[in-house]
Amino acid sequence: MGLAEQAGRVHRPCRARPHVDRSAFAGFRFPAEVITVAVRWYLRYGLSYRDVEELLAERGIAVDHVSVYRWVQRFTPLFADAARPCRHAAGDRWFVDEVRHEALRIRVGVRDLHRRAVAAGRLKLGAA
C-alpha cells in the first residue's frame, strides 16, 4: 500500500466491540454474554426492563425484570467507559455543508471538463 493510499485512510484506535473485563461479571448467575446483550438492548433500543425480560424469554432465558434493572445499573458505567476510545477521531466525520460543498466542486469540475471537450472538438453534441 502506497503513501497516497495510506493518506486517505483514517486510523481508529478502537476494537470491533468495547471490552469489559470478565471479572466484572464474576458472581452473577447468568453468563457475561446474556448480561451484555440484555444491557445493550436496553440502552440501544430504549426498551423497558419487562420488554428485555420478554425478549430473553423468547430465546429461552428465564430472567426477572428486576435482574435486568440491576444489570443496567451495574454495567452501564462500565460499558460507557469501554466505548469511550471508539468515539470519532478529529476529522473523520463530514458535516452536511462540507459534503455539499465537495459535491458541488466535483459537479462543477465535471461540467468544466465537458465544456472543454466540446470546445476542443473531441465531443460532438447532437450528432447521431
ROVEXLUM-329883 format. One record per residue: x, y, z of N, C-alpha, C in turn; residue in three letters; residue number from 1. Coordinates in pm, whole numbers. Each point is the difference from the previous one (the first is absolute). Layout:
% ROVEXLUM-329883
((X, Y, Z), (X, Y, Z), (X, Y, Z), Ala, NUM)
...
//
This chain:
% ROVEXLUM-329883
((86, -118, 0), (-86, 118, 0), (89, 123, 0), Met, 1)
((-23, 88, -97), (83, 119, -13), (-38, 108, 99), Gly, 2)
((82, 103, 1), (-25, 112, 92), (-129, 74, -35), Leu, 3)
((-31, 10, -127), (-124, 69, -40), (-122, -75, 49), Ala, 4)
((5, -133, -3), (-113, -79, 48), (-12, 8, 151), Glu, 5)
((114, 3, 69), (-1, 9, 146), (-49, 137, 47), Gln, 6)
((26, 103, -78), (-39, 135, 41), (-151, 15, 5), Ala, 7)
((-73, -74, -84), (-145, 9, -3), (-68, -79, 109), Gly, 8)
((73, -88, 65), (-60, -84, 103), (0, 70, 135), Arg, 9)
((-105, -23, 78), (-10, 56, 134), (25, -112, 98), Val, 10)
((93, 19, 89), (32, -102, 100), (-86, 21, 123), His, 11)
((-75, -102, 36), (-81, 5, 122), (58, -97, 101), Arg, 12)
((30, 48, 118), (67, -86, 98), (-95, -86, 82), Pro, 13)
((-116, -39, -55), (-94, -78, 80), (-13, -141, -53), Cys, 14)
((-53, -85, 82), (-25, -138, -40), (-138, -10, -62), Arg, 15)
((-31, -118, -54), (-130, -20, -62), (-111, 14, 104), Ala, 16)
((24, -52, 120), (-97, 12, 108), (71, 51, 125), Arg, 17)
((-65, 84, 76), (63, 46, 124), (26, -117, 94), Pro, 18)
((111, 7, 70), (40, -110, 87), (-21, 38, 147), His, 19)
((-74, -84, 70), (-18, 15, 144), (66, -121, 63), Val, 20)
((76, 22, 104), (74, -107, 67), (-94, -111, 45), Asp, 21)
((38, -126, -23), (-84, -115, 34), (-24, -9, 151), Arg, 22)
((91, 51, 80), (-17, -9, 145), (-116, 86, 48), Ser, 23)
((-45, 95, -81), (-114, 83, 38), (-128, -82, 8), Ala, 24)
((-4, -115, -71), (-118, -84, -2), (7, -113, 102), Phe, 25)
((106, -5, 77), (17, -107, 98), (-109, 9, 107), Ala, 26)
((-55, -116, 37), (-101, -6, 104), (-143, 11, -50), Gly, 27)
((-19, 19, -129), (-133, 7, -56), (-42, -138, -50), Phe, 28)
((-128, -28, 10), (-55, -130, -38), (5, -23, -151), Arg, 29)
((-19, 105, -77), (-6, -11, -144), (136, 28, -63), Phe, 30)
((25, -58, -118), (128, 27, -67), (14, 146, -40), Pro, 31)
((123, 40, -22), (28, 139, -37), (-68, 38, -131), Ala, 32)
((-13, -94, -93), (-63, 30, -129), (-147, 38, 17), Glu, 33)
((-70, -70, 88), (-142, 29, 24), (-17, 139, 63), Val, 34)
((83, 28, 97), (-7, 130, 68), (33, 112, -99), Ile, 35)
((103, -22, -80), (41, 102, -97), (-111, 27, -101), Thr, 36)
((-62, -106, -51), (-107, 17, -98), (-119, 72, 62), Val, 37)
((-36, -36, 122), (-115, 63, 66), (25, 150, 22), Ala, 38)
((118, 34, 48), (30, 141, 25), (9, 76, -133), Val, 39)
((60, -61, -101), (11, 66, -131), (-137, 25, -60), Arg, 40)
((-90, -98, 7), (-136, 18, -51), (-70, 114, 72), Trp, 41)
((13, 3, 133), (-67, 104, 78), (52, 139, -39), Tyr, 42)
((132, 12, -11), (58, 132, -28), (-17, 42, -145), Leu, 43)
((17, -93, -92), (-1, 35, -142), (-140, 25, -53), Arg, 44)
((-97, -82, 38), (-133, 7, -59), (-104, 64, 90), Tyr, 45)
((38, 45, 118), (-94, 69, 88), (-115, -87, 47), Gly, 46)
((28, -129, 21), (-104, -92, 45), (-21, 13, 149), Leu, 47)
((-114, -46, 47), (-22, -6, 144), (65, -127, 53), Ser, 48)
((15, -7, 132), (59, -120, 61), (-86, -123, -29), Tyr, 49)
((-130, 18, 0), (-90, -112, -30), (9, -42, -147), Arg, 50)
((24, 95, -90), (19, -35, -140), (126, -84, -18), Asp, 51)
((108, 38, 66), (124, -77, -7), (-22, -138, 61), Val, 52)
((-73, -7, 111), (-33, -129, 61), (-76, -89, -99), Glu, 53)
((-94, 59, -72), (-80, -76, -97), (85, -47, -118), Glu, 54)
((90, 85, -49), (88, -39, -110), (93, -114, 41), Leu, 55)
((51, 6, 120), (86, -108, 48), (-80, -129, 19), Leu, 56)
((-125, 12, 47), (-86, -118, 17), (-29, -67, -133), Ala, 57)
((-15, 81, -106), (-21, -56, -134), (120, -80, -47), Glu, 58)
((116, 30, 55), (122, -72, -36), (36, -107, 103), Arg, 59)
((-94, -32, 89), (18, -109, 96), (77, 35, 125), Gly, 60)
((11, 127, 31), (72, 44, 120), (-101, 60, 97), Ile, 61)
((-22, -68, 111), (-96, 47, 100), (70, 94, 97), Ala, 62)
((-31, 129, -12), (60, 101, 86), (-109, 98, 42), Val, 63)
((13, 55, 119), (-97, 95, 51), (39, 142, -41), Asp, 64)
((-101, 87, -16), (29, 137, -42), (81, 76, 105), His, 65)
((-9, -42, 126), (79, 64, 105), (149, -31, -19), Val, 66)
((29, -121, -46), (139, -36, -30), (54, 86, -113), Ser, 67)
((-83, 22, -102), (42, 86, -111), (26, 140, 51), Val, 68)
((-86, 50, 89), (19, 132, 59), (135, 7, 73), Tyr, 69)
((30, -101, 78), (128, -3, 75), (119, -5, -93), Arg, 70)
((-12, -79, -108), (109, -7, -97), (24, 135, -66), Trp, 71)
((-108, 68, -36), (13, 131, -65), (67, 98, 95), Val, 72)
((-42, 1, 124), (59, 92, 98), (148, -30, 23), Gln, 73)
((36, -127, -1), (137, -41, 30), (93, 16, -120), Arg, 74)
((-45, -37, -120), (91, -11, -113), (-3, 118, -98), Phe, 75)
((-97, 89, 9), (-3, 114, -91), (126, 86, 10), Thr, 76)
((47, 35, 120), (124, 79, 5), (120, -74, -58), Pro, 77)
((4, -132, 18), (113, -78, -53), (-3, -1, -153), Leu, 78)
((-118, -18, -58), (-11, 0, -145), (30, 138, -57), Phe, 79)
((-42, 104, 69), (27, 136, -47), (151, 28, 1), Ala, 80)
((68, -43, 105), (146, 19, 7), (72, -81, -106), Asp, 81)
((-49, -123, -26), (63, -84, -102), (-21, 54, -140), Ala, 82)
((-113, 67, -23), (-30, 52, -133), (65, 135, -27), Ala, 83)
((50, 65, 101), (56, 135, -17), (114, 7, -103), Arg, 84)
((93, -96, -5), (106, 10, -103), (-53, -13, -142), Pro, 85)
((-121, -50, -20), (-55, -19, -134), (-69, 125, -53), Cys, 86)
((3, 106, 73), (-63, 122, -50), (75, 49, -122), Arg, 87)
((-61, 86, -75), (57, 46, -126), (128, 80, 23), His, 88)
((97, -23, -85), (123, 78, 1), (-26, 133, -70), Ala, 89)
((81, 96, 32), (-17, 132, -63), (23, -11, -149), Ala, 90)
((-93, 52, -79), (15, 3, -143), (-51, -122, -74), Gly, 91)
((-57, -99, 69), (-49, -118, -71), (-149, 8, -33), Asp, 92)
((-64, 112, 31), (-141, 19, -34), (-15, 121, -89), Arg, 93)
((-95, -7, -89), (-33, 112, -86), (-140, 46, 33), Trp, 94)
((-18, 129, 14), (-131, 54, 25), (-68, 30, -133), Phe, 95)
((-130, 20, 3), (-78, 14, -121), (51, 113, -89), Val, 96)
((32, 114, 57), (44, 111, -83), (134, -30, -68), Asp, 97)
((89, -75, 66), (127, -37, -61), (-21, -97, -116), Glu, 98)
((-88, -96, 19), (-27, -98, -105), (-63, 69, -120), Val, 99)
((-92, 91, 25), (-65, 73, -109), (102, 83, -77), Arg, 100)
((92, 62, 74), (104, 81, -64), (88, -86, -89), His, 101)
((41, -118, 49), (84, -90, -78), (-74, -49, -123), Glu, 102)
((-128, -37, 15), (-78, -49, -113), (-16, 110, -104), Ala, 103)
((-20, 123, 44), (-12, 112, -92), (130, 21, -77), Leu, 104)
((111, -8, 70), (129, 19, -63), (26, -108, -106), Arg, 105)
((-36, -124, 31), (17, -110, -94), (-91, 19, -121), Ile, 106)
((-126, 35, 25), (-96, 20, -109), (46, 113, -92), Arg, 107)
((47, 110, 55), (47, 113, -80), (123, -42, -80), Val, 108)
((87, -78, 60), (119, -47, -70), (-35, -89, -118), Gly, 109)
((-97, -88, 15), (-43, -88, -110), (-63, 84, -111), Val, 110)
((-82, 97, 37), (-62, 86, -99), (106, 77, -77), Arg, 111)
((103, 46, 70), (108, 73, -65), (76, -90, -97), Asp, 112)
((26, -124, 38), (66, -94, -89), (-84, -27, -124), Leu, 113)
((-130, -15, 20), (-91, -24, -113), (3, 118, -96), His, 114)
((-4, 121, 52), (2, 120, -83), (131, 10, -78), Arg, 115)
((113, -32, 65), (130, 4, -68), (7, -104, -112), Arg, 116)
((-57, -120, 25), (2, -105, -103), (-82, 41, -122), Ala, 117)
((-114, 66, 21), (-84, 47, -110), (74, 109, -78), Val, 118)
((63, 92, 72), (72, 110, -65), (119, -51, -82), Ala, 119)
((64, -105, 45), (116, -55, -70), (-39, -86, -118), Ala, 120)
((-129, -28, -13), (-48, -80, -111), (10, -149, 23), Gly, 121)
((35, -43, 122), (10, -142, 30), (-135, -63, 30), Arg, 122)
((-100, 83, 28), (-132, -49, 35), (-101, 77, -84), Leu, 123)
((-80, -71, -75), (-100, 66, -86), (-137, -16, 62), Lys, 124)
((-72, 107, 13), (-134, -2, 56), (-104, -6, -112), Leu, 125)
((-100, -81, 17), (-112, -7, -92), (29, -80, -127), Gly, 126)
((117, -54, -14), (32, -81, -118), (-36, -144, 27), Ala, 127)
((-73, -60, -92), (-40, -139, 18), (72, -91, -96), Ala, 128)
//
